[in-house]
Each structure stands twice: as structure tokens, then as C-alpha cells.
Amino acid sequence: MSRTLRLIFFLVGATLVTLMVWHAGPAQLWTVFRSSLWVIAALIPLWAAVYVLNAVAWRLLASAGGEPIPLPRAFLITLVTFAVNYSTPLASFGGEPLKVVAATKFLGKRRAVGSVVAFRLLHALAHVLAWLLALIPAAILLPHTPLILGAVLALLGLGTLAHVLLSGVQRRRRDLAVLKALGLRRSQLLRLVAWQASALAAAPLLAGLPLGLLVGRWAWLVFANSAGVGSAADVPAVLVLLTIPVTLILANLIAAGPGWSAARVRPARVLRAE
């Protein structure tokens, strides 16, 4: 990375930090910092270990095809790029391009881009797995109200869909390479994964919505008869119908990552490895 580019990144970062400090108020920040100093001291070693593990994972992903990036440099780049992403929390934009630029000197442009994309997908998969594991204690500890139970089941379904799509793309790399060798374009591969996600989401909708309404109606009748109350059930038809487009939209948003991974499959490399 040239000195001019480093200076530009430094000035942009310094400007953002200055604006955030000015907006929050230096006196208020200092007061909060002094009152929570012991928390910061406890969290620094923990987060340092987390970023070291992230750097090790990225270094392992980047080791294929040549010499790996030095671990101290990988840790420094990981720390800086995460900081850039955290400075834009609504978009998390900027860290990955900076990571590519910083790693190109050690890995070359192609390996740098590939390692950053692979790490981003791995990082997203780790978050999905963490959410899925967190659903187990959530289902045990949280109150079993219909809204919370429905939210937990919805998160479980979305996590399962993401895992199925990611693992499916990895398992079918050879098939995708053959399709690309036969002339399938990247946009068509993206649509292929999107249609797969839509089909995986539509099948449970077709079976789950009618079955859920019937079972819910039957359960309410049993409860109402045993409690001696009215058995009339109010079904929010608008919300039930709204579930269909919302589920399909979420499925296609989740499919964007696996679809992009499928579109980047290189036929020559995959087929030669076979």
C-alpha cells in the first residue's frame, strides 16, 4: 500500500473519530470511560483473543496457493478492518476493501480477494451457528409465550436455511463448475441459488401454514371446551398472508451470500482438482 493511500485512510479515520467524539461530547466520554475502566480492562484481553483467532482463521484461508501472510500482520490488518466496519455499523462497509488492499502486498490480488471473501462467508456462518446454539438456552430460559416461541422458531428456520444453502454450494462445486464450463453465466448462477432458496422456503409455507392453522384451531377448541369459554377463534388473515412474501424475501436475502460464492466458482481450478 502506498504512503499516499495510507495517509488518505488515516485522515478519513481520524476525521470520523473526531466527529464521533465531538458529537458525543469529550467530557461525557471521559466520565463514562472513568466509570467503566474496570470493564474495559476485563474486555481487552477477551477481544484480543477473539481477534487473534479471527486472524488465524483468515491466515489459514489465505495459505492455499502460496506463502501465508505473517500472523502479526494478519492480526493488525484484522483489527483495523474490523474497526473500520464498526465505524459504519449500519452498512459495515470499508473493512473488506481495505483488507484486500493491505493483503495484496503479501498474497497477490487474486489470493487476497479470494481469502477476504472466504473469510467473510466463514464469519457469517459462524454467526449463524452461534445464533442456532443460542436458541437452545433461549427456548429453555425465556417465557414460553406464543410471540417469543414463534420468534425462536423463525430464527431457527432462517439459520437452517442459511446452513443448507452454504453447505449445498460447497458440496456442488463440481456441478456448478460444469455448468459454468457449459456456458452458464454468473447472473444465472445467482438466480439458480435464489430459486433454490425460494423453493426451500415455499415448501414449508405450503405445508406449514394450513397445518398450523388447523392444529391451532383444534388446540384452541380443546382448550376452550375444557375451560368453558367461547370457542370462536380470531385468525389474523392479513398477518398470515403477509408471512408468505416476508419469508420469500428473507430467503432470497440469505441466498445472496451463497449465490455470490457459487458465481465465483472457477471451472478450470475445480475440475482440475477432480
C-alpha positions as CSV (number, residue, x, y, z in Angstrom):
1,M,0.0,0.0,0.0
2,S,1.5,3.4,-1.0
3,R,2.2,6.1,1.6
4,T,-0.4,8.4,-0.1
5,L,-3.1,5.8,0.3
6,R,-2.2,5.2,3.9
7,L,-2.3,8.9,4.5
8,I,-5.8,9.1,2.9
9,F,-7.1,6.2,5.1
10,F,-5.5,7.8,8.2
11,L,-7.1,11.2,7.5
12,V,-10.5,9.6,6.8
13,G,-10.3,7.5,10.0
14,A,-9.1,10.5,12.1
15,T,-11.9,12.7,10.8
16,L,-14.6,10.0,11.6
17,V,-13.2,9.6,15.1
18,T,-13.1,13.3,15.7
19,L,-16.7,13.8,14.5
20,M,-17.9,10.9,16.8
21,V,-16.1,12.4,19.8
22,W,-17.4,15.9,19.1
23,H,-20.9,14.6,18.6
24,A,-20.9,12.6,21.9
25,G,-19.1,15.3,23.9
26,P,-15.5,14.8,25.2
27,A,-16.5,15.5,28.9
28,Q,-19.2,12.9,28.8
29,L,-17.0,10.3,27.1
30,W,-14.3,10.8,29.8
31,T,-16.8,10.4,32.6
32,V,-18.1,7.2,31.1
33,F,-14.6,6.0,30.5
34,R,-13.5,6.5,34.1
35,S,-16.7,4.8,35.5
36,S,-16.3,1.8,33.3
37,L,-12.5,1.4,33.3
38,W,-12.6,-1.9,35.0
39,V,-15.0,-3.3,32.4
40,I,-12.7,-2.1,29.6
41,A,-9.7,-3.7,31.3
42,A,-11.5,-7.0,31.5
43,L,-12.8,-6.9,27.9
44,I,-9.5,-6.0,26.2
45,P,-7.8,-9.5,26.8
46,L,-11.0,-11.2,25.7
47,W,-11.4,-9.2,22.5
48,A,-7.7,-9.5,21.8
49,A,-8.1,-13.3,21.9
50,V,-11.1,-13.1,19.6
51,Y,-9.2,-11.0,17.0
52,V,-6.2,-13.4,17.2
53,L,-8.5,-16.3,16.4
54,N,-10.0,-14.3,13.5
55,A,-6.5,-13.5,12.2
56,V,-5.5,-17.2,12.5
57,A,-8.7,-18.3,10.6
58,W,-8.0,-15.7,7.8
59,R,-4.4,-16.7,7.6
60,L,-5.4,-20.4,7.2
61,L,-7.8,-19.5,4.4
62,A,-5.1,-17.4,2.7
63,S,-2.4,-20.1,3.0
64,A,-3.7,-22.1,0.0
65,G,-1.7,-21.5,-3.2
66,G,1.4,-19.8,-1.7
67,E,3.1,-18.5,1.4
68,P,0.7,-17.3,4.2
69,I,0.6,-13.8,5.5
70,P,2.6,-13.3,8.7
71,L,0.5,-13.7,11.8
72,P,1.4,-10.3,13.4
73,R,0.5,-8.5,10.1
74,A,-2.7,-10.6,9.8
75,F,-3.7,-9.6,13.3
76,L,-3.0,-6.0,12.7
77,I,-5.0,-5.9,9.4
78,T,-7.9,-7.9,11.0
79,L,-8.0,-5.4,13.9
80,V,-8.0,-2.3,11.7
81,T,-10.6,-3.7,9.2
82,F,-13.0,-4.7,12.0
83,A,-12.6,-1.2,13.4
84,V,-13.5,0.3,10.0
85,N,-16.6,-1.9,9.8
86,Y,-17.7,-0.9,13.3
87,S,-17.3,2.8,12.5
88,T,-20.1,2.2,9.9
89,P,-22.5,-0.1,11.8
90,L,-25.5,0.4,9.5
91,A,-23.6,-0.8,6.4
92,S,-20.3,-2.4,7.8
93,F,-18.6,-1.1,4.6
94,G,-15.0,-0.3,4.1
95,G,-13.2,-3.1,6.1
96,E,-13.1,-5.7,3.3
97,P,-11.8,-3.4,0.5
98,L,-9.1,-2.1,3.0
99,K,-8.3,-5.7,3.8
100,V,-7.8,-6.6,0.2
101,V,-5.5,-3.6,-0.4
102,A,-3.4,-4.4,2.7
103,A,-3.1,-8.1,1.9
104,T,-2.3,-7.7,-1.8
105,K,1.4,-7.0,-0.9
106,F,1.7,-10.4,0.8
107,L,-0.7,-12.6,-1.2
108,G,-1.2,-11.0,-4.5
109,K,-4.5,-9.5,-5.7
110,R,-6.3,-12.7,-6.6
111,R,-5.4,-14.6,-3.4
112,A,-6.2,-11.5,-1.3
113,V,-9.7,-11.1,-2.8
114,G,-10.4,-14.8,-2.5
115,S,-9.3,-15.1,1.1
116,V,-11.3,-12.0,2.2
117,V,-14.5,-13.3,0.5
118,A,-14.0,-16.8,2.0
119,F,-13.4,-15.3,5.5
120,R,-16.4,-13.1,5.2
121,L,-18.6,-16.2,4.4
122,L,-17.0,-18.2,7.2
123,H,-17.5,-15.3,9.6
124,A,-21.2,-15.2,8.6
125,L,-21.6,-19.0,9.0
126,A,-20.0,-18.7,12.5
127,H,-22.6,-16.1,13.5
128,V,-25.4,-18.4,12.2
129,L,-24.1,-21.4,14.2
130,A,-23.7,-19.2,17.3
131,W,-27.3,-18.0,16.9
132,L,-28.5,-21.6,16.4
133,L,-26.7,-22.7,19.6
134,A,-28.1,-19.7,21.5
135,L,-31.7,-20.8,20.6
136,I,-31.3,-23.8,22.8
137,P,-30.9,-21.9,26.1
138,A,-33.3,-19.2,24.8
139,A,-36.0,-21.8,24.4
140,I,-35.4,-23.1,27.9
141,L,-35.0,-19.9,29.8
142,L,-37.3,-17.4,28.1
143,P,-41.0,-17.4,28.8
144,H,-42.9,-19.7,26.5
145,T,-45.3,-17.1,25.1
146,P,-46.5,-17.6,21.5
147,L,-44.7,-14.5,20.3
148,I,-41.3,-15.5,21.8
149,L,-41.7,-19.1,20.8
150,G,-42.6,-18.1,17.2
151,A,-39.6,-15.7,17.0
152,V,-37.2,-18.5,18.3
153,L,-38.6,-21.0,15.7
154,A,-38.4,-18.4,12.9
155,L,-34.7,-17.7,13.7
156,L,-34.1,-21.5,13.8
157,G,-35.7,-21.8,10.4
158,L,-33.7,-19.0,8.9
159,G,-30.4,-20.3,10.3
160,T,-31.2,-23.8,9.0
161,L,-31.9,-22.3,5.5
162,A,-28.6,-20.4,5.6
163,H,-26.7,-23.6,6.5
164,V,-28.4,-25.7,3.9
165,L,-27.6,-23.1,1.1
166,L,-24.0,-22.7,2.2
167,S,-23.3,-26.4,2.5
168,G,-25.2,-27.1,-0.7
169,V,-23.0,-24.7,-2.7
170,Q,-19.8,-26.2,-1.2
171,R,-21.0,-29.8,-1.9
172,R,-22.0,-29.0,-5.5
173,R,-18.9,-27.0,-6.5
174,R,-18.1,-29.6,-9.2
175,D,-21.6,-29.4,-10.6
176,L,-21.5,-25.6,-10.6
177,A,-18.1,-25.7,-12.4
178,V,-19.5,-28.0,-15.1
179,L,-22.5,-25.6,-15.6
180,K,-20.1,-22.6,-15.9
181,A,-18.0,-24.5,-18.3
182,L,-21.1,-25.2,-20.4
183,G,-21.8,-21.5,-20.6
184,L,-23.9,-20.7,-17.6
185,R,-23.3,-17.0,-16.6
186,R,-22.8,-15.6,-13.1
187,S,-26.2,-13.9,-13.1
188,Q,-27.8,-17.3,-14.0
189,L,-26.0,-19.0,-11.1
190,L,-27.2,-16.3,-8.7
191,R,-30.7,-16.9,-9.9
192,L,-30.2,-20.6,-9.5
193,V,-29.3,-20.3,-5.9
194,A,-32.2,-17.7,-5.4
195,W,-34.7,-20.2,-6.8
196,Q,-33.3,-22.9,-4.6
197,A,-33.8,-20.7,-1.6
198,S,-37.3,-19.8,-2.7
199,A,-38.2,-23.5,-3.2
200,L,-36.8,-24.4,0.3
201,A,-38.8,-21.6,1.8
202,A,-42.0,-22.2,-0.2
203,A,-42.3,-25.9,0.7
204,P,-42.6,-25.3,4.5
205,L,-45.0,-22.4,3.8
206,L,-47.3,-24.6,1.7
207,A,-47.4,-27.3,4.3
208,G,-46.9,-25.3,7.5
209,L,-49.4,-22.6,7.1
210,P,-52.5,-24.8,6.5
211,L,-51.3,-27.3,9.0
212,G,-50.6,-24.6,11.6
213,L,-54.0,-23.1,11.2
214,L,-55.7,-26.5,11.5
215,V,-53.7,-27.6,14.6
216,G,-54.0,-24.2,16.2
217,R,-57.8,-24.2,15.6
218,W,-58.1,-27.7,17.1
219,A,-55.9,-26.9,20.1
220,W,-58.0,-23.8,20.9
221,L,-61.2,-25.8,20.6
222,V,-59.9,-28.4,23.1
223,F,-58.7,-25.6,25.5
224,A,-62.0,-23.6,25.1
225,N,-64.2,-26.6,25.8
226,S,-62.2,-27.6,28.8
227,A,-62.2,-24.1,30.2
228,G,-65.9,-23.4,29.4
229,V,-65.3,-20.3,27.3
230,G,-66.2,-19.4,23.8
231,S,-64.6,-21.4,21.0
232,A,-64.6,-18.7,18.4
233,A,-61.1,-18.0,17.1
234,D,-59.9,-14.8,15.5
235,V,-57.4,-15.6,12.8
236,P,-55.4,-12.5,11.5
237,A,-55.7,-13.3,7.8
238,V,-53.6,-10.3,6.8
239,L,-50.7,-11.3,9.0
240,V,-50.9,-14.9,7.9
241,L,-50.8,-13.9,4.2
242,L,-48.0,-11.4,4.9
243,T,-45.9,-14.3,6.2
244,I,-45.5,-15.6,2.6
245,P,-43.8,-12.6,0.9
246,V,-41.8,-11.8,4.0
247,T,-40.4,-15.4,4.2
248,L,-39.6,-15.4,0.5
249,I,-37.8,-12.0,0.7
250,L,-35.7,-13.2,3.7
251,A,-34.9,-16.4,1.9
252,N,-33.6,-14.6,-1.1
253,L,-31.6,-12.1,1.1
254,I,-30.0,-15.1,2.8
255,A,-29.3,-16.7,-0.6
256,A,-27.2,-13.6,-1.7
257,G,-24.0,-14.8,0.1
258,P,-24.1,-18.5,-1.1
259,G,-25.2,-17.2,-4.6
260,W,-22.2,-14.9,-4.8
261,S,-19.9,-17.8,-3.7
262,A,-21.4,-20.0,-6.4
263,A,-20.9,-17.4,-9.0
264,R,-17.2,-17.1,-8.2
265,V,-16.5,-20.8,-8.8
266,R,-13.6,-21.2,-11.2
267,P,-14.4,-24.2,-13.5
268,A,-10.8,-24.9,-14.5
269,R,-9.5,-25.0,-10.9
270,V,-12.3,-27.1,-9.6
271,L,-12.4,-29.6,-12.5
272,R,-8.6,-29.9,-12.4
273,A,-8.7,-30.8,-8.7
274,E,-11.2,-33.5,-9.6
